[in-house]
Amino acid sequence: MGIWNGLKRASRAIAESTGPAKYSSGGKQVRCEHCGRDQFTEGNAQLNTAGMTFMGLDWANQTATTLMCHACGRIHWFGIRPERH
């Protein structure tokens, strides 16, 4: 039973770490600019440039962190990764 309980706790921790959460950036809590809610799902987006695409080096471009509002779906972009709470 100990192993089974440990696996259940681990799966719950993984689900919580990948699900919607609150974030802060620059010392302020992030709130959706559209609906005002504070639960977001984190993602990443590549910041492609024409020159790097032309040379076939898209993989070398920088990335931005995106936070999608869990309530309305609006996507917020951050150049510096927000802190998850």
Biopython code that builds the backbone (N, CA, C, O; Angstrom):
import numpy as np
from Bio.PDB.StructureBuilder import StructureBuilder

atoms = [
    (1, "MET", "N", (0.814, -1.196, 0.000)),
    (1, "MET", "CA", (0.000, 0.000, 0.000)),
    (1, "MET", "C", (0.857, 1.260, 0.000)),
    (1, "MET", "O", (0.423, 2.274, -0.546)),
    (2, "GLY", "N", (2.053, 1.245, 0.585)),
    (2, "GLY", "CA", (2.911, 2.418, 0.650)),
    (2, "GLY", "C", (3.323, 2.906, -0.723)),
    (2, "GLY", "O", (3.325, 4.108, -0.988)),
    (3, "ILE", "N", (3.670, 1.983, -1.590)),
    (3, "ILE", "CA", (4.079, 2.358, -2.946)),
    (3, "ILE", "C", (2.897, 2.945, -3.698)),
    (3, "ILE", "O", (3.042, 3.955, -4.387)),
    (4, "TRP", "N", (1.731, 2.328, -3.576)),
    (4, "TRP", "CA", (0.532, 2.812, -4.266)),
    (4, "TRP", "C", (0.189, 4.244, -3.819)),
    (4, "TRP", "O", (-0.118, 5.095, -4.653)),
    (5, "ASN", "N", (0.241, 4.503, -2.523)),
    (5, "ASN", "CA", (-0.037, 5.850, -2.015)),
    (5, "ASN", "C", (1.000, 6.846, -2.514)),
    (5, "ASN", "O", (0.661, 7.986, -2.831)),
    (6, "GLY", "N", (2.236, 6.435, -2.586)),
    (6, "GLY", "CA", (3.295, 7.299, -3.108)),
    (6, "GLY", "C", (3.069, 7.642, -4.570)),
    (6, "GLY", "O", (3.276, 8.784, -4.981)),
    (7, "LEU", "N", (2.642, 6.657, -5.363)),
    (7, "LEU", "CA", (2.355, 6.906, -6.773)),
    (7, "LEU", "C", (1.167, 7.849, -6.932)),
    (7, "LEU", "O", (1.178, 8.711, -7.811)),
    (8, "LYS", "N", (0.153, 7.700, -6.101)),
    (8, "LYS", "CA", (-1.010, 8.598, -6.164)),
    (8, "LYS", "C", (-0.601, 10.029, -5.818)),
    (8, "LYS", "O", (-1.035, 10.978, -6.470)),
    (9, "ARG", "N", (0.236, 10.179, -4.791)),
    (9, "ARG", "CA", (0.708, 11.521, -4.417)),
    (9, "ARG", "C", (1.542, 12.129, -5.540)),
    (9, "ARG", "O", (1.413, 13.317, -5.835)),
    (10, "ALA", "N", (2.385, 11.331, -6.161)),
    (10, "ALA", "CA", (3.229, 11.827, -7.252)),
    (10, "ALA", "C", (2.379, 12.258, -8.443)),
    (10, "ALA", "O", (2.638, 13.305, -9.036)),
    (11, "SER", "N", (1.375, 11.471, -8.798)),
    (11, "SER", "CA", (0.530, 11.838, -9.934)),
    (11, "SER", "C", (-0.279, 13.093, -9.630)),
    (11, "SER", "O", (-0.505, 13.906, -10.527)),
    (12, "ARG", "N", (-0.717, 13.268, -8.394)),
    (12, "ARG", "CA", (-1.451, 14.475, -7.996)),
    (12, "ARG", "C", (-0.525, 15.695, -8.080)),
    (12, "ARG", "O", (-0.941, 16.760, -8.535)),
    (13, "ALA", "N", (0.721, 15.539, -7.644)),
    (13, "ALA", "CA", (1.683, 16.648, -7.699)),
    (13, "ALA", "C", (1.978, 17.050, -9.142)),
    (13, "ALA", "O", (2.094, 18.238, -9.445)),
    (14, "ILE", "N", (2.098, 16.070, -10.026)),
    (14, "ILE", "CA", (2.339, 16.368, -11.443)),
    (14, "ILE", "C", (1.147, 17.098, -12.033)),
    (14, "ILE", "O", (1.321, 18.078, -12.758)),
    (15, "ALA", "N", (-0.055, 16.642, -11.735)),
    (15, "ALA", "CA", (-1.262, 17.295, -12.254)),
    (15, "ALA", "C", (-1.361, 18.730, -11.759)),
    (15, "ALA", "O", (-1.726, 19.623, -12.524)),
    (16, "GLU", "N", (-1.042, 18.962, -10.494)),
    (16, "GLU", "CA", (-1.119, 20.315, -9.940)),
    (16, "GLU", "C", (-0.040, 21.221, -10.516)),
    (16, "GLU", "O", (-0.260, 22.422, -10.674)),
    (17, "SER", "N", (1.119, 20.660, -10.831)),
    (17, "SER", "CA", (2.205, 21.487, -11.345)),
    (17, "SER", "C", (2.008, 21.837, -12.816)),
    (17, "SER", "O", (2.663, 22.754, -13.312)),
    (18, "THR", "N", (1.142, 21.147, -13.518)),
    (18, "THR", "CA", (0.924, 21.433, -14.927)),
    (18, "THR", "C", (-0.432, 22.073, -15.185)),
    (18, "THR", "O", (-0.685, 22.525, -16.302)),
    (19, "GLY", "N", (-1.291, 22.126, -14.212)),
    (19, "GLY", "CA", (-2.615, 22.712, -14.381)),
    (19, "GLY", "C", (-2.598, 24.216, -14.181)),
    (19, "GLY", "O", (-1.538, 24.811, -13.983)),
    (20, "PRO", "N", (-3.776, 24.832, -14.233)),
    (20, "PRO", "CA", (-3.873, 26.279, -14.039)),
    (20, "PRO", "C", (-3.326, 26.701, -12.678)),
    (20, "PRO", "O", (-3.474, 25.984, -11.689)),
    (21, "ALA", "N", (-2.696, 27.868, -12.640)),
    (21, "ALA", "CA", (-2.101, 28.369, -11.404)),
    (21, "ALA", "C", (-2.068, 29.889, -11.426)),
    (21, "ALA", "O", (-2.368, 30.518, -12.441)),
    (22, "LYS", "N", (-1.699, 30.464, -10.294)),
    (22, "LYS", "CA", (-1.495, 31.906, -10.187)),
    (22, "LYS", "C", (-0.030, 32.206, -10.466)),
    (22, "LYS", "O", (0.845, 31.386, -10.189)),
    (23, "TYR", "N", (0.230, 33.395, -11.022)),
    (23, "TYR", "CA", (1.586, 33.801, -11.375)),
    (23, "TYR", "C", (1.812, 35.248, -10.949)),
    (23, "TYR", "O", (0.868, 36.016, -10.765)),
    (24, "SER", "N", (3.094, 35.598, -10.797)),
    (24, "SER", "CA", (3.454, 36.997, -10.578)),
    (24, "SER", "C", (4.604, 37.346, -11.510)),
    (24, "SER", "O", (5.394, 36.490, -11.909)),
    (25, "SER", "N", (4.674, 38.631, -11.846)),
    (25, "SER", "CA", (5.730, 39.124, -12.727)),
    (25, "SER", "C", (6.070, 40.540, -12.297)),
    (25, "SER", "O", (5.175, 41.367, -12.122)),
    (26, "GLY", "N", (7.334, 40.822, -12.128)),
    (26, "GLY", "CA", (7.759, 42.149, -11.710)),
    (26, "GLY", "C", (7.214, 42.557, -10.354)),
    (26, "GLY", "O", (6.982, 43.739, -10.098)),
    (27, "GLY", "N", (7.009, 41.571, -9.482)),
    (27, "GLY", "CA", (6.517, 41.847, -8.145)),
    (27, "GLY", "C", (5.016, 42.059, -8.038)),
    (27, "GLY", "O", (4.520, 42.412, -6.968)),
    (28, "LYS", "N", (4.281, 41.850, -9.128)),
    (28, "LYS", "CA", (2.836, 42.025, -9.116)),
    (28, "LYS", "C", (2.143, 40.737, -9.552)),
    (28, "LYS", "O", (2.647, 40.008, -10.407)),
    (29, "GLN", "N", (0.989, 40.467, -8.958)),
    (29, "GLN", "CA", (0.216, 39.291, -9.363)),
    (29, "GLN", "C", (-0.330, 39.524, -10.771)),
    (29, "GLN", "O", (-0.834, 40.604, -11.078)),
    (30, "VAL", "N", (-0.225, 38.511, -11.616)),
    (30, "VAL", "CA", (-0.740, 38.605, -12.974)),
    (30, "VAL", "C", (-2.254, 38.390, -12.944)),
    (30, "VAL", "O", (-2.744, 37.428, -12.352)),
    (31, "ARG", "N", (-2.977, 39.289, -13.583)),
    (31, "ARG", "CA", (-4.424, 39.182, -13.741)),
    (31, "ARG", "C", (-4.732, 39.338, -15.221)),
    (31, "ARG", "O", (-4.051, 40.076, -15.933)),
    (32, "CYS", "N", (-5.745, 38.649, -15.670)),
    (32, "CYS", "CA", (-6.139, 38.724, -17.067)),
    (32, "CYS", "C", (-6.596, 40.145, -17.395)),
    (32, "CYS", "O", (-7.399, 40.731, -16.669)),
    (33, "GLU", "N", (-6.080, 40.687, -18.487)),
    (33, "GLU", "CA", (-6.453, 42.026, -18.916)),
    (33, "GLU", "C", (-7.882, 42.079, -19.445)),
    (33, "GLU", "O", (-8.468, 43.157, -19.543)),
    (34, "HIS", "N", (-8.442, 40.933, -19.783)),
    (34, "HIS", "CA", (-9.794, 40.895, -20.344)),
    (34, "HIS", "C", (-10.868, 40.676, -19.276)),
    (34, "HIS", "O", (-11.823, 41.447, -19.178)),
    (35, "CYS", "N", (-10.701, 39.611, -18.473)),
    (35, "CYS", "CA", (-11.758, 39.253, -17.514)),
    (35, "CYS", "C", (-11.374, 39.476, -16.052)),
    (35, "CYS", "O", (-12.230, 39.386, -15.172)),
    (36, "GLY", "N", (-10.088, 39.767, -15.776)),
    (36, "GLY", "CA", (-9.655, 40.048, -14.415)),
    (36, "GLY", "C", (-9.355, 38.838, -13.554)),
    (36, "GLY", "O", (-9.003, 38.996, -12.385)),
    (37, "ARG", "N", (-9.482, 37.640, -14.088)),
    (37, "ARG", "CA", (-9.206, 36.433, -13.298)),
    (37, "ARG", "C", (-7.707, 36.230, -13.132)),
    (37, "ARG", "O", (-6.905, 36.918, -13.765)),
    (38, "ASP", "N", (-7.328, 35.267, -12.263)),
    (38, "ASP", "CA", (-5.899, 35.089, -11.954)),
    (38, "ASP", "C", (-5.406, 33.655, -12.080)),
    (38, "ASP", "O", (-4.383, 33.314, -11.487)),
    (39, "GLN", "N", (-6.090, 32.812, -12.826)),
    (39, "GLN", "CA", (-5.657, 31.430, -13.047)),
    (39, "GLN", "C", (-5.222, 31.281, -14.506)),
    (39, "GLN", "O", (-5.984, 31.585, -15.424)),
    (40, "PHE", "N", (-3.989, 30.809, -14.707)),
    (40, "PHE", "CA", (-3.428, 30.714, -16.048)),
    (40, "PHE", "C", (-2.774, 29.354, -16.287)),
    (40, "PHE", "O", (-2.343, 28.674, -15.357)),
    (41, "THR", "N", (-2.716, 28.986, -17.562)),
    (41, "THR", "CA", (-1.973, 27.805, -17.998)),
    (41, "THR", "C", (-0.744, 28.310, -18.744)),
    (41, "THR", "O", (-0.857, 29.125, -19.660)),
    (42, "GLU", "N", (0.430, 27.824, -18.349)),
    (42, "GLU", "CA", (1.692, 28.302, -18.916)),
    (42, "GLU", "C", (2.033, 27.582, -20.205)),
    (42, "GLU", "O", (1.768, 26.390, -20.362)),
    (43, "GLY", "N", (2.630, 28.330, -21.130)),
    (43, "GLY", "CA", (3.105, 27.765, -22.385)),
    (43, "GLY", "C", (4.331, 28.534, -22.847)),
    (43, "GLY", "O", (4.806, 29.433, -22.153)),
    (44, "ASN", "N", (4.839, 28.184, -24.010)),
    (44, "ASN", "CA", (5.992, 28.857, -24.608)),
    (44, "ASN", "C", (5.714, 29.121, -26.074)),
    (44, "ASN", "O", (4.987, 28.369, -26.723)),
    (45, "ALA", "N", (6.293, 30.190, -26.592)),
    (45, "ALA", "CA", (6.168, 30.517, -28.011)),
    (45, "ALA", "C", (7.527, 30.963, -28.521)),
    (45, "ALA", "O", (8.252, 31.696, -27.847)),
    (46, "GLN", "N", (7.854, 30.515, -29.707)),
    (46, "GLN", "CA", (9.130, 30.887, -30.299)),
    (46, "GLN", "C", (8.984, 32.232, -31.003)),
    (46, "GLN", "O", (8.011, 32.462, -31.720)),
    (47, "LEU", "N", (9.947, 33.109, -30.797)),
    (47, "LEU", "CA", (9.938, 34.438, -31.401)),
    (47, "LEU", "C", (10.759, 34.409, -32.683)),
    (47, "LEU", "O", (11.936, 34.768, -32.683)),
    (48, "ASN", "N", (10.134, 33.980, -33.771)),
    (48, "ASN", "CA", (10.831, 33.831, -35.041)),
    (48, "ASN", "C", (11.165, 35.187, -35.652)),
    (48, "ASN", "O", (10.420, 36.156, -35.505)),
    (49, "THR", "N", (12.303, 35.231, -36.340)),
    (49, "THR", "CA", (12.708, 36.418, -37.085)),
    (49, "THR", "C", (12.897, 36.018, -38.547)),
    (49, "THR", "O", (13.239, 34.874, -38.849)),
    (50, "ALA", "N", (12.674, 36.965, -39.440)),
    (50, "ALA", "CA", (12.772, 36.662, -40.870)),
    (50, "ALA", "C", (14.163, 36.152, -41.256)),
    (50, "ALA", "O", (14.292, 35.209, -42.036)),
    (51, "GLY", "N", (15.203, 36.787, -40.702)),
    (51, "GLY", "CA", (16.575, 36.391, -41.047)),
    (51, "GLY", "C", (16.891, 34.963, -40.636)),
    (51, "GLY", "O", (17.474, 34.203, -41.410)),
    (52, "MET", "N", (16.508, 34.601, -39.423)),
    (52, "MET", "CA", (16.789, 33.242, -38.940)),
    (52, "MET", "C", (15.949, 32.217, -39.709)),
    (52, "MET", "O", (16.417, 31.111, -39.982)),
    (53, "THR", "N", (14.719, 32.580, -40.055)),
    (53, "THR", "CA", (13.872, 31.679, -40.842)),
    (53, "THR", "C", (14.479, 31.476, -42.220)),
    (53, "THR", "O", (14.516, 30.352, -42.719)),
    (54, "PHE", "N", (14.954, 32.549, -42.839)),
    (54, "PHE", "CA", (15.569, 32.475, -44.160)),
    (54, "PHE", "C", (16.760, 31.523, -44.162)),
    (54, "PHE", "O", (16.980, 30.797, -45.132)),
    (55, "MET", "N", (17.530, 31.528, -43.068)),
    (55, "MET", "CA", (18.711, 30.670, -42.971)),
    (55, "MET", "C", (18.385, 29.287, -42.419)),
    (55, "MET", "O", (19.285, 28.463, -42.254)),
    (56, "GLY", "N", (17.111, 29.020, -42.132)),
    (56, "GLY", "CA", (16.728, 27.711, -41.604)),
    (56, "GLY", "C", (17.129, 27.506, -40.155)),
    (56, "GLY", "O", (17.308, 26.368, -39.719)),
    (57, "LEU", "N", (17.273, 28.582, -39.404)),
    (57, "LEU", "CA", (17.733, 28.499, -38.018)),
    (57, "LEU", "C", (16.653, 28.937, -37.031)),
    (57, "LEU", "O", (16.962, 29.541, -36.004)),
    (58, "ASP", "N", (15.398, 28.640, -37.332)),
    (58, "ASP", "CA", (14.303, 29.017, -36.440)),
    (58, "ASP", "C", (14.524, 28.521, -35.009)),
    (58, "ASP", "O", (14.154, 29.196, -34.048)),
    (59, "TRP", "N", (15.119, 27.358, -34.878)),
    (59, "TRP", "CA", (15.342, 26.769, -33.557)),
    (59, "TRP", "C", (16.234, 27.639, -32.680)),
    (59, "TRP", "O", (16.212, 27.496, -31.457)),
    (60, "ALA", "N", (17.016, 28.534, -33.273)),
    (60, "ALA", "CA", (17.952, 29.359, -32.503)),
    (60, "ALA", "C", (17.322, 30.663, -31.996)),
    (60, "ALA", "O", (17.964, 31.403, -31.250)),
    (61, "ASN", "N", (16.095, 30.950, -32.386)),
    (61, "ASN", "CA", (15.425, 32.163, -31.922)),
    (61, "ASN", "C", (15.069, 32.058, -30.451)),
    (61, "ASN", "O", (15.000, 30.964, -29.890)),
    (62, "GLN", "N", (14.845, 33.215, -29.830)),
    (62, "GLN", "CA", (14.446, 33.258, -28.426)),
    (62, "GLN", "C", (13.006, 32.781, -28.279)),
    (62, "GLN", "O", (12.259, 32.706, -29.254)),
    (63, "THR", "N", (12.633, 32.464, -27.046)),
    (63, "THR", "CA", (11.259, 32.077, -26.760)),
    (63, "THR", "C", (10.674, 33.039, -25.726)),
    (63, "THR", "O", (11.395, 33.689, -24.969)),
    (64, "ALA", "N", (9.350, 33.107, -25.723)),
    (64, "ALA", "CA", (8.617, 33.897, -24.732)),
    (64, "ALA", "C", (7.729, 32.947, -23.945)),
    (64, "ALA", "O", (7.329, 31.895, -24.445)),
    (65, "THR", "N", (7.428, 33.326, -22.715)),
    (65, "THR", "CA", (6.482, 32.557, -21.904)),
    (65, "THR", "C", (5.091, 33.124, -22.158)),
    (65, "THR", "O", (4.895, 34.339, -22.160)),
    (66, "THR", "N", (4.136, 32.238, -22.370)),
    (66, "THR", "CA", (2.755, 32.663, -22.536)),
    (66, "THR", "C", (1.935, 32.146, -21.367)),
    (66, "THR", "O", (2.160, 31.041, -20.873)),
    (67, "LEU", "N", (0.989, 32.954, -20.935)),
    (67, "LEU", "CA", (0.030, 32.541, -19.915)),
    (67, "LEU", "C", (-1.358, 32.688, -20.519)),
    (67, "LEU", "O", (-1.773, 33.789, -20.881)),
    (68, "MET", "N", (-2.076, 31.565, -20.625)),
    (68, "MET", "CA", (-3.428, 31.593, -21.162)),
    (68, "MET", "C", (-4.423, 31.600, -20.005)),
    (68, "MET", "O", (-4.394, 30.724, -19.141)),
    (69, "CYS", "N", (-5.300, 32.595, -20.000)),
    (69, "CYS", "CA", (-6.299, 32.706, -18.940)),
    (69, "CYS", "C", (-7.186, 31.471, -18.958)),
    (69, "CYS", "O", (-7.717, 31.089, -20.000)),
    (70, "HIS", "N", (-7.339, 30.858, -17.804)),
    (70, "HIS", "CA", (-8.133, 29.634, -17.689)),
    (70, "HIS", "C", (-9.626, 29.922, -17.871)),
    (70, "HIS", "O", (-10.390, 29.024, -18.226)),
    (71, "ALA", "N", (-10.045, 31.164, -17.631)),
    (71, "ALA", "CA", (-11.466, 31.512, -17.723)),
    (71, "ALA", "C", (-11.886, 31.917, -19.137)),
    (71, "ALA", "O", (-12.884, 31.416, -19.654)),
    (72, "CYS", "N", (-11.125, 32.828, -19.769)),
    (72, "CYS", "CA", (-11.579, 33.366, -21.062)),
    (72, "CYS", "C", (-10.677, 33.000, -22.240)),
    (72, "CYS", "O", (-11.072, 33.181, -23.391)),
    (73, "GLY", "N", (-9.472, 32.491, -21.973)),
    (73, "GLY", "CA", (-8.588, 32.057, -23.051)),
    (73, "GLY", "C", (-7.645, 33.118, -23.595)),
    (73, "GLY", "O", (-6.842, 32.827, -24.482)),
    (74, "ARG", "N", (-7.724, 34.333, -23.087)),
    (74, "ARG", "CA", (-6.803, 35.366, -23.568)),
    (74, "ARG", "C", (-5.367, 34.958, -23.255)),
    (74, "ARG", "O", (-5.090, 34.429, -22.178)),
    (75, "ILE", "N", (-4.451, 35.204, -24.197)),
    (75, "ILE", "CA", (-3.051, 34.830, -24.020)),
    (75, "ILE", "C", (-2.225, 36.076, -23.742)),
    (75, "ILE", "O", (-2.298, 37.062, -24.476)),
    (76, "HIS", "N", (-1.435, 36.019, -22.669)),
    (76, "HIS", "CA", (-0.546, 37.101, -22.267)),
    (76, "HIS", "C", (0.889, 36.642, -22.513)),
    (76, "HIS", "O", (1.238, 35.501, -22.210)),
    (77, "TRP", "N", (1.717, 37.526, -23.060)),
    (77, "TRP", "CA", (3.092, 37.197, -23.417)),
    (77, "TRP", "C", (4.074, 37.861, -22.451)),
    (77, "TRP", "O", (3.873, 39.001, -22.033)),
    (78, "PHE", "N", (5.152, 37.124, -22.099)),
    (78, "PHE", "CA", (6.180, 37.632, -21.190)),
    (78, "PHE", "C", (7.558, 37.296, -21.734)),
    (78, "PHE", "O", (7.826, 36.157, -22.117)),
    (79, "GLY", "N", (8.432, 38.300, -21.765)),
    (79, "GLY", "CA", (9.816, 38.078, -22.173)),
    (79, "GLY", "C", (10.651, 37.473, -21.055)),
    (79, "GLY", "O", (11.639, 36.786, -21.313)),
    (80, "ILE", "N", (10.258, 37.726, -19.823)),
    (80, "ILE", "CA", (10.898, 37.133, -18.649)),
    (80, "ILE", "C", (9.860, 36.220, -18.013)),
    (80, "ILE", "O", (8.728, 36.639, -17.771)),
    (81, "ARG", "N", (10.235, 34.991, -17.744)),
    (81, "ARG", "CA", (9.293, 33.984, -17.247)),
    (81, "ARG", "C", (8.673, 34.403, -15.903)),
    (81, "ARG", "O", (9.398, 34.665, -14.944)),
    (82, "PRO", "N", (7.334, 34.466, -15.831)),
    (82, "PRO", "CA", (6.668, 34.791, -14.562)),
    (82, "PRO", "C", (6.870, 33.677, -13.534)),
    (82, "PRO", "O", (7.142, 32.528, -13.881)),
    (83, "GLU", "N", (6.730, 34.046, -12.272)),
    (83, "GLU", "CA", (6.884, 33.090, -11.184)),
    (83, "GLU", "C", (5.537, 32.419, -10.890)),
    (83, "GLU", "O", (4.523, 33.091, -10.705)),
    (84, "ARG", "N", (5.547, 31.109, -10.851)),
    (84, "ARG", "CA", (4.335, 30.336, -10.547)),
    (84, "ARG", "C", (4.149, 30.235, -9.047)),
    (84, "ARG", "O", (5.119, 30.049, -8.313)),
    (85, "HIS", "N", (2.912, 30.357, -8.580)),
    (85, "HIS", "CA", (2.610, 30.248, -7.149)),
    (85, "HIS", "C", (1.739, 29.051, -6.867)),
    (85, "HIS", "O", (1.385, 28.804, -5.714)),
]
sb = StructureBuilder()
sb.init_structure("model")
sb.init_model(0)
sb.init_chain("A")
sb.init_seg("    ")
for serial, (resi, resn, name, xyz) in enumerate(atoms, 1):
    if name == "N":
        sb.init_residue(resn, " ", resi, " ")
    sb.init_atom(name, np.array(xyz, "f"), 0.0, 1.0, " ", f" {name:<3s}", serial, name[0])
structure = sb.get_structure()
